[in-house]
Amino acid sequence: MPITLDLPPKIEALLRQRAESTGQDISQMALSVMALGLSLDDNDFFEALKGIQRGLDDFEQGQFSSLEDFVNFFKLT
């Protein structure tokens, strides 16, 4: 059964950016993100939502790092 979602512009932009940077179809990326969120227990789910909101707030204020910087950080540790 198809479902249509109206995403806030910030969320759509982040979803498109992630899909493009990983070479995935945006629909598949949306399904993956939703599946991950739905697989968490209630406490983890709401903590994840808080973290996502903090990330969106930081992004909106121009405070972010590239995915490459993030990956390279963990390669060094």
ZIHU-V536231 format. One record per run of one state. SS is the DSSP state (2 for helix, 1 for strand, 0 for the rest). FROM is the first residue (numbers start at 1). LEN is the number of residues. Records with the same first field share a line. If there is no record, write none. Layout:
BEGIN
SS = FROM-LEN  FROM-LEN
END
This chain:
BEGIN
0 = 1-8  23-3  40-2  61-6  77-1
2 = 9-14  26-14  42-19  67-10
END
